[in-house]
Amino acid sequence: MTHTAPPARERLTNPLRGIGIRQIRLVSGMILFGYVLSHFVNHALGNISLEAMADGVKLHAGFWQFLPVSIVFYGACLVHTFLGLWALYERRQFRWKTMELIQLTLGLSIPLLVITHVLGVRLALTLYGHEILYPQVLFAYFVSWPAWRIWSLVAAILAAWIHGCIGLHLWLRMKPFYKRAAPLLFAAAVLLPALAILGVYQGGRGVVDSDSVEWRAENLSESQIGTRDQKAALDAAVDYTLIGYLSLIALALLARGARALHERRGGMINLSYGNGRTIRVPKGLTVLEASLRNNVPHASVCGGRARCSTCRIRIIGDHAALPEPSQREAFVLRRVGTDDPSIRLACQLRPAGDLSFFQLFLPHAVSAEGYGSNPTRIGEERYLVSMFVDMRGSTKLAEKRLPFDTVFIVNRFLGAVSQAVLESGGRPNQFVGDGMLALFGLATGRREACRQALRAAAMISANVDELNKFLSHDLREPIRFGVGIHGGEVIVGDIGYRDHMVFTALGDPVNVAARLQDMTKQLTCEAVVSDEVRATAGLAEDALPRHEVEIRGRNEPMIVRSVMETKTLAALLVEEQQAAA
């Protein structure tokens, strides 16, 4: 079967289909966080000297005041602010987690804390050409203005930084690398604002120490800080901007009240959970919001942000009258491989009439809080290397032995295999009869996962040789084995029911590894390795014999490498390492 490439327009629009309001808010927030990061680094230079701050601000301003960058930055400011107000309006329930409450409070307070500083600097430059830099700003905070203004500056620094860090945490916590990177990121998150505040303090001391008639004449002239009339105009602009921003917050709250009144008048609907429980809620709520408002347990790893699919529900009965999935909901459902119109995301579906459904994920199995403590237990897509190992001739072995003797030998074999997997950095996962599935890459990158799997295959050979020597008096033929190794994107998580949940991996790469293990019989070798694993591990093109084979369940032939004796893989890995050095 031949595969035709998708049309160019479809290839172009596919990445855009997953973009929604949350993704736009994330991107705009990242731009603002980049600005804050750059500004804090500049502040931290005050620990060196006031001159270092002055030199640093030239680079900072040169980048952020470059017209295209400036347009993007101020656009991100407006977009992020209005989307924050929209989130305040849109949210239907306020059973806050502490982190969410802190993030919202800080996010709404940041404009109040920085408007005076931003307009006083940027608007003065735009309207009057005043280039207000660190000497002028620090003089105002440390000499001219009352002491509480210094504390407002510290509050602005902390509010912007903590708000941004919480947003990054909520985004990154579902990424595979985050658990390993979190300690380093936390250290940076604590150290940088501390250095920025200390740098501002040291710079302020430098200004106070330099304060003299000559210094003021050089740094505080009317051409630099403006006239009284200009200052009055800027102060009026600040006041009007603050009033406008507070009015927008009030408008969002009033709109929430008007919506709630309209929904009560618009009628109530019944939501039936398929287990006999029914709740009555106003129209307009998402199914997930209705569950949370009525204390009904409902799985949602991402907290209702449409970044996962654990809140999925299956509609019971007719679903034709339901609203069409949003762009973001359709994107997530396609990512999990479902085109069943009866399956919807509870965090996105807002039914206008009575609805019956059941949840596809048990709430006690996955929760938004459980991810941080055990991230690999939730359905997570990541690259892993799967290795299937099977003991040859176990059926024949059992024919002439007592059952307990056979179990003893099989267990010793699986023990030898598991020891090799563990010592190589992998994880024994499933035991099926006399075979085992092992996973590599749960805590490493792609290259190292592939090398670990090949190293484990070599160690299995050594361990089985020792086992054969140990059981030589009881074996008519030495134990033989077959190994299949393949890597790719899989879903890892807990599979099962209630107390019988097991952690495993699901996906085509796991099935292919099992097929490659079976293929060792046809190729009369100890292992068959996909060429993708060989290349990722860094082995030379001619290191292993090449075969193009048909794999059951796949439309196209696959390139694999046969390994007559897996013990030779150890030498190949050493050769590759020496060549790289």
N, C-alpha and C positions, 0 to 999 in steps of 0.2 A: 504494500500500500504506500502510495506517495503522499507526502504532506506538502500542501501549498502554503506559501508564506502569507500571513494576513495582509490585507491591503495597507498601504502606507498610512492612510487616514486613521484606520483602526489602531495601528501600532502607535500612532501619535496620541490618540485620545485615550487609550487604555490607562496610562499612568495617571490621567487627570480624573478618572472616574472615582478614585478613592478620596478625592479632595472635598472636604466639607468645611463648615465653620470652625470646627475644632482644629483642623489641620492649618487653616489660615491663622488662627489665633496662636498656634504653636510656632509657626514660621515667624510671624511678627514679633512674638515674644523672644525668639532666639536672636533676632536682629537687635532688639532692645538690650538683651542680656550681653550681646557682644559689645554694645556701646558702654554699658555699665562696667564690664570687665576692663575695657580699654581705659576708661576714666579712673577706675580704682588703681590700676597699675601706675597711671600718671600721678595720682595722689601719693602712692607709696614712695615715689621718688623724693618726696619731701623728707624722708629719713636720711637721704644723702645730703641734699642741700636745696635751697630755694632756686638756685641756678639750674639744678638738674630738673626740677619741676618745670621751669620755664622752657628748657630745651625739649622736654617730653611733650609739653602741650603743643608745640609746633607740629610735631609728628601727628599727634592726636587730632588737632584741628585740621591739619592738611588733608587727612584721610576723610574725616566725617563731614567736612565742609566742601569737599569735592562735589560738584553739582549733582551728578547722577546718584552718588552715595547719599547725599543730603536729601534728595527727593525720596529715595527708598526709606531712609531713616524716619523722616517726618511722616511719611505715609504709614509706616509701621506704628508710630506713636498714635496716630489717629485711629487706625484700624484696631489696634490692641485695646485702646481705651473704650471705643464704642462696642467692641465685642465683649468686653468685660461687663459693661452695662447691660448688654443684651443677655448675657449669661445670668445676671441678677434677675432680669425680668423673666427669662425663660424657665428658671428652676422652679419646680412645682412643690418640692418638699425640702425642709430644712433640718432634717435629722443629721446634723453635721458631724463628720469626723473632725477631730481637733485640727488636723493639718489643713483640711479644706476651709475651716472657719478662719484660721490664721491667714491662709492665702488670699481669701476674699477680702478680709479686713485690710490687710497690707496693700493689696492691689487697688482698692478704692481710696486709700489714704495717700498713695504715692503722688498723684497729681497735686493734692493739697500741699504736700511738703516741698515739691520741687518747682511749682509754678513761679514763685517769686524769683528763684535762682535762674530758671531757664529764660523767662521773659526779660529779666534784668540784664542778662548777658546777650542772648541771641537777638532780642528785639532792639536793644541798644545798638548792636552792630548793623542790623538791617536798616533801621530808620535814621540813625545819626552817625554811623561809621565809627562808633566807639569800640575799640578792641580791648575789652575788659578781660584781663588775664589774672594769674594768681596773685600778684601784688595788690591789685585793686580789690579782688574778692576777699582775700584774707584780711586786708586792712578793715574792710567793712565788718566782717564777722568778729574779729578780735579787738578792734579799737572803736569803731563808730557805733555799731549796733549793741543792744543790750545782750547780756550773757545767754538769755534763753534762745537767741537765734543760733548760737553755736550748737546747742543741744538739738535744735530742729534740724541742723545739718547732719548731725550724727544719726538722728532718727531717720532722715531721708536715705542715708547710706545703708543703714541696716534694713529698712523696709524694702528698698529696691532689691538688695542682694538676697534677702530671705525669700521674698516673693518669687524671684527668678529661680532660686535653688529648689524651692518646692515644686515649681512647674517642671524643672528638669528631672527631679526625682520621680514625679508621677508619670513622666514620659519614659524614662529609662528603666524603671523598675521591672519592666517586662522583657528587657533585652537580656540575652544570654550572658553577656560579658559583665553586666552591672554588679553582680555579687562580688566578683573579683576586684573590680575597679572602685567599689564604694568606699573602702577605707582611705584610698588615696584622694578621691574626690572630696570626701568629708574633711580631710586635713586641709586641702586647698580652700574649701568653702569657709573654714574657720580662720585660716591664716590671712587670706587676702583682704577681707574687710578690716581686720585688726591692723594690718600694715597700712591700709588706706587712711584709717582714722588717725593712727599715730603719725603718718606722713603729713596730714593736714595740720595736726597739732604742732609738729616740728616746724612746718612752713609758717604757721601763724606766729610762733615764737621768733622766727627769723625776721618777720615783718615788724613785730613789736620792737625787737632789738635795733632794727634799722631806722625806726621812726625818728625823723628829724625834719627840720625846715627844708633842707636840701633834698631829702628823700621824697617828701611830699610834693615839692615843686617838680621833681622828675617823674613821679608816678601818679599824682592825683590832680593833674591839671584838668581844666574844663574840656579840653580836646580828648581826654581819656575817659573821664567819668561823667561828663555832661554838665549842663547848667541846671539850676533849680527847676526851671520850667520843664526841661526835658525829663528830669527825675519825677516831677509831678505827673507828667504824661505817662511815663512808664508805670508809676504806682497806680494810676487810674486803670491802665490796661490790665495790671495784675488783679485789681479788685473786680473788674468786670468779668475777667476770665474765671476767677474763683466763684463768683455768683453764678455764672453760666454753668460751671461744672456741678456745683451743688444743686442747681435747678435740674440738670439732667438726672442726677441720682433720685431727686424727689419725683421727677417725671416717671422714672422706671418703677418706683414703688407705687405711685398712683396707678400706673398702667397695670401692675400686678393686681391691685385691688379691684380695678374695673373688670379685669379678665375674670377674677374669681366670682364677682357678682354676675357677670354674663354667663359663666359656666353653671352657676346654681340655677339661674333662670332657664338655661338651655336644657336642663334635664340631667338625670343620672343614668348610668349604665351598670349592668352586672358583669363581673368577671368571674368565670368559673374555672377552677384550677385542675379539673379532671380527677381530683381525689376527694370530691364531695364538698370542698370549701368554696364558698362564693362570697365575694365582697361587692359592695355597692359604692361607686366612685363617680365624681363629676366627669363629664365629657372633657376631653382635651389632655388628660394625663396619659403618659406612656404607660405601658403595662408594668415596667419596672418601677416607675414612680408610684403607681398604685400599690404595688406590693410593699414597697418601703413605707409608704404612708400608713398602711394597715398592718405593719409588722408581720408580713408574710415572708418567710425566708425565700430568697431568690438569688441564685448564683449570678455573680457579675464581677469578674476578676478586675476589669479596668475601671470599675465604678460607674458604669453607664456612659462611657465616652466613645463607644463604638470602635474601640481598638482591639476588642476580642470578640468571640462569639459564644461565650459561656452562658449568656442570658437567653440563648435561643429557646424558642417555644414552637410547638407544633399545633396548628389550629385544628380544632375538632369541628367537623361540619363544613358548611359553605364558607369560603374565604373570598368570594368574588367581590363582596361589598367593601372589603378593607381598602384603605388608601394604598396607592402604589409605594413600593419601597423607595426611600430617598436614595440619592446618588451614593452616599456613604454606606448605607445599609446594603444596597445591591453589591457594592464593591466587597464588603466583608463576607457576604454570603457566597460570592463567587470564589473568594480566597479559600473558603472551607469546602469548596467543591459541591455545593448543592444548588440545584435549579428547581427544587420543589417549592411551588408557590405557597404551600401550607406551612413552610418553615419561615419564621420571622425573628428579628431581633427584638426582644422585649424593651430594650432601652430606646428604640426608635419608633415602634408601632404605637400610634395613637388611635385606638378604635373609636368610631362614632356611634356604635351600637353594642348590644350585648355580645359577649365573646366567651367561648369555651376553648380551653387549650390545656396542654400539659407541658411541663418543663423537661427539656432534654438533658439537663445536667442537675444532679442532686445538689441542693444548696450546701449540705454539710461536707460535700466532697471538695468543692472549690469555693473560695470567697475572696473578696478583695483584700482582706487582711491576711489571708493565708499565704499570699504569694511571697511576701518578704521573707518569711521563715523557711519556706520550702519551695523555691521557685520551680524546680524541675518536676513537681507533682502535678502542675497544671498543664493542660494541653498547650505545648510550646513547639513551634517549628524551628528546627536548627539542623546544622550539618553534623551527621554522625557517621562513623564507619561501623558497619555491621559485620560480624564474623560468625559463621555457622560452622560448628565442628561436630562431626558424627563419627561414632565408633563403628568400624566395619566388622561384619560377621557376628554381631551379638546374638542374633537369632540362633545361628549354628552353635554358638558358645553355650547357649542355654539348653540345648537338646540333651546333652550328656552330663549335665551338672544339676545339683540340687538348687532350688530357687534361691536360697540364701547365699550360696556360693556365687551364683551369677550376679546377684545384687552387690555382693562385696567387690567383685572385679569391676563392675560398671562404676560403682562409686569411687574406686581407686582411680579409674580412668578420668572420670569427671573432676576428681580432685587434682590430678596432674594438670589437666587443661585449665582449671580455674586458677591454680597457682601461677601458671604462665601468664594468664590474662591479668591477674592482679599485679604481678611484679612488673609487667610492661606498662601499667597505668590504665588498663581498661577495667571494665565492670562486667562480671558474669551476670547475665540477666534472666534467661529462661532455660529451664532444664526440661527437655521432652524426651522421655525414655533414655536412650544412651547418647543423646545429642544435646548441644548447648548453643544458645545465642549469647554472644558477648558484644558489648558496645564500647566504642572508643570515641573520645571527643567531648565527653560531658564537661570536662574542665580544661580542655586544650583547644588549640586552633586546628585547622584542616590538615596542615602538613604534619604536625606532630601526631595527630590522631592516626593518619595513614601509616606513619613510621611505627607507632606503637602496635598497630595491628600486625604488621609484618614481623616485628620483633617478637610478638607473642606467638606467632605461627612457628618461628624458629625455636622458641623455648618449649613449645608443645612437643616438638620432635625429640628434644633432649630429655624432657620429663617422661615421655612415653618409653623411650629407650631404657631409662632407669627402671621404669615400672616393669618392662618386659624381662629385665634381668632379675628383678625381685620375684617375679611370678614364673620364672622359667621352669621350675619343677612342676608347675601346675598347668602350664599352657602347652598344648600340642603345636600351636602356631602363635607367633608373636602378634600382639594387638596392633592393628593398623587403623588408620583414620583418614578422613577427608575434610578439607577446609575450604570454605568459600568466603571471599572478602569483597565487599563493595561499599562505597560511600555515597552519600547524597543527603538531600533535605528530607527529614522525617518529622513526624509528630511524636513527642515524648510526653508521657503523663501516666496517671493512674488509670488502669482499666479493670473493670470488674464490678462487683456489687457489694455494697455495705462493708462487712468485715472481710471480704474476699477480694480486696483491691490489690493489684500488683502493678508495679512500675515497669513500663516496657516502651518499645518504639514501634510505630506503625508507619507504613509507607512502602512505595515501590522498591527503594534500595534494600530494605530488609528482605523482601520477597526475592529479589535478584540474588542476594547473597546465599539464600537457601538453594536457589536453582544452580548457582555455581558450585556449591558443595556437592550436589548430585552429579554435576558434570565431571567431577574428578574420576568417577568410575569409567566414563567413556574415554577420557583422555589418559587413563591409567597413570595418574599422578597424585601427589599428596595434597596439592592445593591448586585452586584456580582463583586468580586475582583479577579484578577488572582493571583495564588499562588506565582508567581514571585514578584509581588508587596508586598504581605504579608511578604515574606521572606526578601526582601530587606529592608522593613520598620522595621524589627526586631521583629515582633509579633511572639508569640510562635506557635509551630506547631499545638497545640490543641486549639488555641484561637478561631478559626472559623470553622464551618462545612465544610468538604471537599467533593468535587464532581469531578468526571471525566466526562467531557462532550465533545460532538462533536461540533466543530465550523465550520460553513459553510465557505468554502474557504481554510480550513486547512486539511492536509492529516492525521494528527495524533491527538488523543484525547488530551485534555488540562485539567490540574488540576486547579480548581477555588475554591473560598471560598464564601459562601453566608452569607449575613448580614441581619438578619431579620429587625433590626432597626438600622439605621446608627448612631443614637445618642450613641450607645454602643461603637463605635470606639474610642470616646474620652477617655473613661475609660481604654480601652485596651492600648492606647498609653501612658497614664500616668503610668500604671502598668509596661509597658516595660521600660520606662525611669527610674522608681524607681528601678527596678531589675538590670538595667545596672549600676546605681550609687552604 
